[in-house]
Every structure is written in structure tokens, then in C-alpha cells.
Amino acid sequence: MNISKILIAECSIPLPRVLRLGAVEIRTRDYVVIRIETEGGPAGEAIGYPRGTPLFDTLNSMGRRILGKDAEMRRRVMFDLEQSNIPARAALTRALSLIDIALWDIACKSAAQPLFQYLGGFRTSVETTQVAGYYIDQRSIAEVVDEIGHLRDEGCHRVKIMLNGSDSDFDAKYVTETVQAMPGRVAADAHWSWTTLTEARRTCRHLDSLGLDFLEDPFAASDWRLTHELRRQMVTPIAAGEDVYGAKTVSDLVTGIDILRVDATTMGGITGAIEAIALATGRGRTVLPHVFWPLHVHLASAFPTVEGVEVIPATFGADPLDRLLAHMPVTKDGKMIPDGQPGVGIHLRWDAVEQLASRHAVLS
């Protein structure tokens, strides 16, 4: 079942408002998609964020190297690609990840099974963590509290808010008021706001007594030693890991955190995510995937140590995945049900991709 054709496209979808995460401003949600077709067999698809990397160009280059390869020899294809690149570079690891996901998609379709069943299957619905408080710089804390209350009433298991990161007084007030809406079930994302322990302590000394479910990404992924040191000084659990790559790095990270954040689109595809889940399980840590819930709901449904999935509600349009995908998993009473169709859960709408694409490539 040799690879005969590869389609790659880059799409930018304008957000309804400017999204600010600390010093970062996001005006469009950017995606790169890939479709790998085989001779006489199924096609595999994947989608990911470029996040400022030349992901489209990297996929274009890698795609030329895997044309004609046997899609059923997934591990050989990925090994050869990894050996010819420097895994620490973000664009390369993201490209490797999407190719791996698309090859798993082919494998699942060939087996006529959804990914969670192909992996063995553990449950048929999983808890959701909804991300609340988008555009907080343009809204009041009271509005976010109301939003959290609405999610709670719908059966949501946990919500996550984004900290300001540079204003410790605001963050203390923000967390204090939001946790009252769902005591013990509100988490906070610091989105790499701090570069020193001194900075982090100024905010965390206020937050540590408020009963947060967890604090995420206090430092950049490469600063895992600082994350470990902060964790030793706090009661609040720490979550991190969505942008780390490789077994050795994940092994170092999980020793000093509580929840490993896994993202198959950045850390080596489904192969890398499974490896990371196993490493976390071996250390007695749980796992919470990073967005891309149509894919990650399958991992949560296949492995008992994966706590559930993270979802960005469609209400505020901050992650319009539904514009590009034909099927979105169903959520009921706060739980998500994995797609039962064969594949990894990524079913691209190519009419929408073509309409929204700023550029595309066809390799054959």
C-alpha cells in the first residue's frame, strides 16, 4: 500500500476578536492540514497549528521523501524521517507528528476501526475540561464567572482559565472569584508567562491557597527544572508538557509534575503520544491532552490514565476547528463520545480547506 499522493494546505481563519495571551496577540487561528493517499487503499488525514513555524514548507519537504513508501510500514517511514532531521526544531517535530497521525489514520481505516478501538478500547465516553474566559481583556470577571456557571450546569467536569501572567493582583482576584463558581474544579494556565522563579512566586503565593485543580505551564517547555522547583514549593498540582518532544525529555519532565499535557500534533504524533502516556503512567502521573479533541478523545477512550479531553467551546470562536472538519464528536452531560467511524477522528472537509487555504501543494 504505497504512498502515491500527498496534499498539504495552510489555512488562516480570522478570529471574531483579538485574542491576547500575555504579550502574545492572536488575530487568526492558523492550521496546516495534510492528506496522504495510497495506491488502492485508504487516505490518511491530520491537522495541526503551525504556531509561527514553517510547518507547511517542512511538510512539503518531508512529503517528497515519503512518496512511494509503504504506508503499512509506518514505523520505518517515521524512523527514516527522524534520522534525517534534528528533532529539537519545532517545525520538524510538528511535521513529523502530522505525518505519523495520517499514517495511523490509514492503519485504522484499513482495519475498519476507530482509533480508540484499534488501540484496545477502554471506555466509550470521557470527561471534558472546557476552556473558559477567552478575551478576558475585553470582558469582566463577572461575565467569566457566569460562563463557568453555565458550563457547570451543563455537566462540565472541569474548566480552565488563562491567567494574565504579568499582573499578580488581577490574577489573584480572577482566580478567587472564578473558583467560587466551581470549587476545586477550576484550573489556570500561566501560558509560559514567567522566566524566573522570583516572578512566578509573586503570583503563585496568592494562588496556592485558593484550591485550583492545577496550574499549567508556569515556564517554557525547555525550563522544566524551574517547573520542578516551583512544584516543590507549592501545594497546587502542576501540569505541563504539550510542547516537549522525545522519550528522554518527557522522562525528565514527568518526574516533577502532576499532570502530563500531551499533544499528538506536536510530540511525535500518535506514536509519540502513546509513548508519553506510558512514561507518565510509569511515574504514577495522569495525562490531559491539549485541545484537538476530535483526535485526543480517542486516546482518552483507550488509556485509563488519560483524564479526559480539553475543549475550546465554539461559543467564542477561538478555535474554529468545525470549519474544517466534517464530523465533530458529540458532548452530552459534560462527557464526549469518540467518533465511531474508522480512523483517528480527523475527517477534513476539503471544500472548506480549498476555500480557506492561503497556499497548498500537491505531491505525486
C-alpha positions in Angstrom: 0.0 0.0 0.0 2.5 2.6 -1.2 2.0 6.4 -0.7 1.0 7.8 -4.1 -0.1 11.4 -3.5 0.1 14.0 -0.7 -2.0 17.1 -0.3 -0.9 19.9 2.0 -2.7 23.2 2.7 -2.3 26.1 5.1 -5.5 27.8 6.3 -6.0 31.0 8.3 -9.4 31.8 9.8 -9.9 35.3 11.3 -11.0 35.3 14.9 -14.0 37.4 16.0 -11.8 39.4 18.4 -8.1 39.8 19.0 -7.1 37.0 21.5 -4.4 38.1 23.9 -2.4 35.6 26.0 0.1 37.6 28.0 2.2 39.6 25.5 1.0 37.4 22.5 -1.8 38.7 20.2 -3.6 36.2 18.0 -5.8 37.6 15.2 -6.2 34.4 13.2 -6.3 30.8 14.0 -3.9 29.1 11.7 -3.9 25.4 10.7 -1.9 23.2 8.4 -3.6 20.1 7.0 -2.2 17.0 5.3 -3.8 14.2 3.3 -1.7 11.1 2.4 -3.2 9.0 -0.3 -2.2 5.4 -1.1 -2.4 3.2 -4.2 -5.6 1.2 -4.0 -6.0 1.9 -0.2 -7.4 4.5 2.2 -6.2 8.0 2.7 -4.9 9.4 6.0 -5.5 13.0 7.3 -4.2 15.2 10.0 -4.4 18.8 11.2 -2.2 21.0 13.4 -1.1 24.5 14.4 2.0 26.0 12.8 2.5 28.3 15.8 4.9 30.5 13.9 6.9 27.7 12.4 7.4 26.9 8.7 5.2 23.8 9.1 3.8 23.9 5.5 7.3 24.1 3.9 8.6 21.4 6.2 5.7 19.0 5.4 6.3 19.8 1.7 9.9 18.7 2.0 9.2 15.6 4.1 6.3 14.6 1.8 8.6 14.4 -1.2 10.8 11.9 0.8 8.0 9.5 1.7 6.3 9.3 -1.7 6.4 5.7 -2.9 7.0 4.4 0.7 4.8 1.6 2.2 2.2 3.3 4.4 1.8 0.0 6.3 5.5 0.2 7.4 4.7 3.3 9.5 7.5 2.9 11.9 10.1 2.5 9.2 8.8 5.6 7.4 8.9 7.7 10.5 12.3 6.4 11.6 13.9 7.3 8.3 12.4 10.8 8.5 13.5 11.3 12.1 17.1 10.2 11.4 17.4 12.8 8.6 16.3 15.7 10.8 17.0 17.5 14.1 14.1 16.6 16.3 14.5 19.6 18.7 13.4 22.0 16.0 9.7 22.8 16.3 8.7 22.8 12.7 10.3 19.4 12.1 8.6 17.8 15.1 5.2 19.2 14.2 5.6 17.9 10.6 6.8 14.5 11.8 3.7 14.5 14.1 1.2 15.2 11.4 2.7 12.6 9.1 2.5 10.0 11.9 -1.1 10.8 12.6 -2.0 10.5 8.9 -0.3 7.1 8.7 -2.2 5.9 11.8 -5.4 7.1 10.1 -4.6 4.9 7.2 -3.9 1.9 9.5 -7.2 2.4 11.4 -9.2 2.7 8.1 -7.5 -0.4 6.8 -8.6 -2.2 9.9 -12.1 -0.6 9.7 -11.9 0.6 13.3 -11.9 3.9 15.1 -8.6 4.7 16.8 -9.7 4.0 20.3 -10.8 0.5 19.4 -7.7 -0.1 17.3 -5.7 0.7 20.5 -7.7 -1.8 22.5 -10.6 0.4 23.8 -11.2 1.2 27.5 -14.3 3.4 27.6 -16.9 5.0 25.3 -17.2 8.5 26.8 -14.7 10.8 28.6 -14.8 13.8 30.9 -14.3 17.2 29.3 -12.3 20.2 30.5 -13.7 23.3 28.9 -11.5 26.4 28.4 -13.3 29.5 29.7 -12.6 33.2 29.9 -11.4 33.9 26.4 -11.0 37.6 25.6 -10.8 38.4 29.4 -9.1 41.7 28.5 -12.4 42.7 26.8 -14.8 41.2 29.3 -15.4 41.5 33.1 -14.6 38.8 35.6 -18.3 38.6 36.4 -19.0 37.6 32.8 -16.5 34.8 33.0 -18.0 33.6 36.4 -21.4 33.4 34.6 -19.8 31.5 31.8 -18.3 29.0 34.2 -21.6 28.6 36.0 -23.3 27.8 32.7 -20.7 25.2 31.9 -21.1 23.7 35.4 -24.9 23.4 34.9 -24.3 21.6 31.6 -22.3 18.9 33.4 -18.8 20.1 32.7 -16.2 18.2 34.8 -13.6 21.0 34.9 -12.9 24.4 33.4 -9.6 26.1 32.7 -8.9 29.9 32.6 -6.0 31.8 31.2 -4.0 34.0 33.7 -2.8 37.4 32.8 0.7 36.4 33.9 2.0 39.9 34.3 -0.5 41.3 36.9 -0.4 39.2 40.1 -3.2 41.3 41.7 -5.5 40.8 38.8 -4.7 37.1 38.7 -5.4 36.7 42.4 -8.8 38.4 42.1 -9.6 36.5 38.9 -8.9 33.1 40.4 -10.6 33.9 43.7 -13.9 34.8 42.0 -13.9 32.0 39.4 -13.1 29.1 41.8 -16.2 30.0 43.8 -18.3 29.1 40.8 -16.8 25.5 40.7 -14.8 24.9 43.9 -11.9 22.5 43.3 -12.7 22.2 39.6 -11.1 25.4 38.1 -7.6 25.2 36.6 -5.4 28.0 35.5 -3.0 28.3 32.6 0.0 30.6 33.0 1.0 30.1 29.3 4.7 30.4 29.9 4.4 33.8 31.5 7.4 33.6 33.8 11.1 33.3 33.1 12.3 33.3 36.7 11.2 31.7 40.0 11.0 35.1 41.5 8.4 36.2 39.1 6.4 33.0 39.4 6.4 33.1 43.2 4.9 36.7 43.3 1.7 35.3 41.7 1.8 31.7 43.0 2.0 32.7 46.7 -1.5 34.2 46.3 -2.9 31.3 44.1 -1.6 28.4 46.1 -4.3 28.6 48.8 -7.3 29.1 46.5 -7.9 25.5 45.7 -7.0 25.4 42.0 -7.3 22.0 40.3 -4.0 22.6 38.7 -1.6 25.3 37.4 -0.4 24.8 33.9 2.8 25.9 32.1 4.4 28.3 34.5 7.6 28.2 32.4 8.6 27.4 28.9 8.8 23.7 28.0 12.6 23.9 27.9 12.7 25.2 31.5 11.5 22.0 33.1 13.9 22.4 36.0 12.3 25.7 37.0 8.9 24.0 36.8 10.1 21.2 39.1 11.5 23.7 41.6 8.2 25.7 41.7 6.3 22.4 42.2 8.4 21.6 45.2 7.3 24.9 46.8 3.5 24.6 46.0 0.5 22.6 47.1 -1.3 23.2 43.8 -0.7 20.4 41.2 1.4 21.4 38.2 0.6 20.5 34.6 3.0 20.8 31.7 4.3 19.0 28.6 2.3 19.8 25.5 5.3 21.1 23.5 8.0 18.6 24.7 9.4 16.0 22.3 11.2 12.7 22.8 11.2 10.0 25.4 14.2 11.4 27.3 12.7 14.9 27.6 9.3 13.5 28.7 11.0 11.2 31.2 12.8 14.2 32.7 9.6 16.3 32.9 7.2 13.8 34.4 9.4 13.3 37.5 8.5 16.7 38.8 4.9 17.5 37.7 1.5 16.0 38.5 -0.3 16.0 35.1 1.4 15.5 31.8 -0.1 17.5 28.9 0.1 15.5 25.7 -0.5 16.8 22.2 -0.1 14.3 19.4 0.2 17.1 16.9 3.5 18.4 18.4 5.2 15.5 20.2 5.6 12.8 17.6 2.1 12.0 16.5 0.1 9.2 18.0 3.2 7.1 18.4 4.8 9.9 20.5 1.7 10.5 22.5 1.3 6.8 23.4 5.0 6.7 24.5 4.4 9.8 26.6 1.3 8.3 28.2 3.2 5.2 29.1 6.0 7.2 30.7 3.6 9.2 32.7 1.7 6.1 33.8 5.0 4.5 34.9 5.6 7.5 37.2 2.1 7.5 38.6 1.0 10.6 36.8 -2.2 11.2 34.9 -2.5 12.8 31.4 -4.6 15.5 30.0 -4.4 16.1 26.2 -4.0 19.6 24.7 -7.1 20.6 22.6 -7.6 18.9 19.2 -10.3 16.9 20.9 -11.6 15.1 17.8 -8.3 13.2 17.8 -7.4 13.2 21.5 -10.8 11.8 22.6 -9.6 8.5 21.1 -6.5 8.5 23.4 -8.7 9.3 26.4 -11.0 6.5 25.4 -8.2 4.0 25.0 -6.0 4.6 28.1 -7.2 4.7 31.8 -4.7 7.2 32.9 -5.8 9.9 30.5 -8.2 12.1 32.5 -10.3 13.3 29.5 -10.1 15.9 26.8 -9.7 19.7 26.7 -12.3 21.5 24.6 -12.4 25.1 23.4 -16.2 25.9 23.2 -17.5 27.1 19.8 -19.3 30.0 21.5 -16.5 32.5 21.3 -14.9 31.2 18.0 -11.4 31.0 19.5 -10.6 27.6 17.8 -12.9 27.1 14.8 -11.9 23.5 14.0 -15.5 22.8 13.0 -15.0 25.0 9.9 -12.5 22.4 8.5 -13.8 19.1 9.9 -16.8 17.1 8.6 -17.5 15.4 11.9 -17.2 16.7 15.5 -17.5 14.4 18.4 -20.7 14.7 20.4 -20.7 16.0 24.0 -23.5 15.2 26.4 -23.8 15.9 30.1 -20.2 17.1 30.2 -18.9 13.9 28.5 -17.5 13.5 25.0 -18.2 10.4 22.8 -15.4 9.4 20.4 -16.3 9.2 16.7 -17.2 5.6 15.8 -16.1 5.9 12.1 -12.8 4.2 11.1 -9.8 6.5 11.5 -8.3 8.8 14.1 -11.3 11.2 14.2 -9.9 13.8 11.7 -12.3 14.0 8.7 -11.3 17.0 6.7 -13.8 19.0 4.6 -11.6 19.6 1.5 -14.1 22.0 0.0 -13.7 24.2 3.1 -9.9 23.7 3.1 -9.7 24.8 -0.5 -11.8 27.9 0.2 -9.8 28.9 3.2 -6.3 27.9 2.0 -3.7 30.7 1.7 -1.5 28.2 -0.1 -1.5 24.5 -1.0 0.8 21.8 -2.5 0.1 18.6 -4.3 2.9 16.0 -4.3 2.6 12.9 -6.6 
